[in-house]
Amino acid sequence: MKCLILAAGYATRLYPLTENFPKPLLKVGEKTIVDWLIDDIAASGAVDEFIVISNHKFAHCFDDWAAQRAGNLKITVVDDGTEPNETRLGAVKDIQYVIDKCSIDDDMLVIAGDNVLDFSLQRFINYALEMRTSCIMRYFEEETYRLRKCGVVEIDSHDRIISMEEKPENPRAHWCCPPFYYYTRSDTRLVRQGILAGCGTDAPGSFVAWLSKQVPVHAMEMPGSRYDIGNLESYKEVCETYKGITE
């Protein structure tokens, strides 16, 4: 299995902190955000390569980080060649770019590189392997204004997705989808088809919304909380929460 870490954004809402430095490499506690994610996933033993896709502006930062990182994990940094923010490919096209660049023909775990979690993603990996389908996670969100800012999913009694919509004006459910996805090998091959069929390409969940109409996709309830670092205030809050934590 390959783990693709989406890190091609510019984090403009965190300026000046991220004006010349990528958000996933900001430290929370004693480790960078992306190190928290990789260390957790690597412990599952299910991933044989981590691929970080960045934009051209920040690719060298990830190259330096990967070169200095201790351990023997295989980490590949891919530069999607875009700069500035207005020229970004969008998450779904970045995924296809990596599939082509790295000749991926494997199961894929696709995650946003700017989230801090208080639970292990190993449980999600195990769930996906048991279901033998592409999978996402979901969490209950009461507030409509928040539902309008994320992917919203309807599910049946067996966790299978009935419908999914990115940033709906009139949400039909209260299940939000965080940016963590598992694609089976066969479904990884469908990313290009989804793009050609007109699925949205900015938000990573847009491909899943299309995919769930083609093949079974299941949604596991998220077993904890995530910290979405969207601005300076939220970054300060998560740093305070993780102060002194090393593992």
FENZI-V117568 format. One record per backbone hydrogen bond with DSSP energy under -1.0 kcal/mol. NH is the residue of the N-H (numbers start at 1). CO is the residue of the C=O. Records with the same first field share a line. If there is no record, write none. Layout:
NH: CO + CO
//
This chain:
2: 107
3: 49
4: 109
5: 51
6: 111
7: 53
14: 11
15: 12
17: 14
19: 16
25: 22
26: 23
28: 31
30: 245
31: 28
33: 26
34: 24
36: 32
37: 33
38: 34
39: 35
40: 36
41: 37
42: 38
43: 39
44: 41
45: 42
48: 1
50: 74
51: 3
52: 76
53: 5
54: 78
56: 82
59: 55
62: 58
63: 59
64: 60
65: 61
66: 62
67: 63
68: 64
69: 65
76: 50
78: 52
80: 54
87: 84
88: 85
91: 202
92: 201
94: 90
95: 91
96: 92
97: 93
98: 94
99: 95
100: 96
101: 97
102: 98
104: 99
108: 183
109: 2
110: 181
111: 4
112: 179
113: 6
116: 227
118: 225
125: 121
126: 122
127: 123
128: 124
129: 125
130: 126
131: 127
132: 128
135: 182
136: 218
138: 220
139: 176
141: 174
147: 143
148: 144
149: 146
150: 147
152: 165
153: 175
154: 163
156: 160
159: 156
161: 217
162: 154
163: 154
165: 152
167: 150
176: 139
177: 151
180: 178
181: 110
182: 135
183: 108
188: 184
189: 185
190: 187
191: 188
194: 190
195: 191
196: 192
197: 193
198: 195
199: 194
206: 203
209: 205
210: 206
211: 207
212: 208
213: 210
214: 211
215: 211
218: 134
219: 159
220: 136
222: 138
227: 116
229: 114
230: 228
235: 231
236: 232
237: 233
238: 234
239: 235
240: 236
241: 237
242: 238
245: 242
//
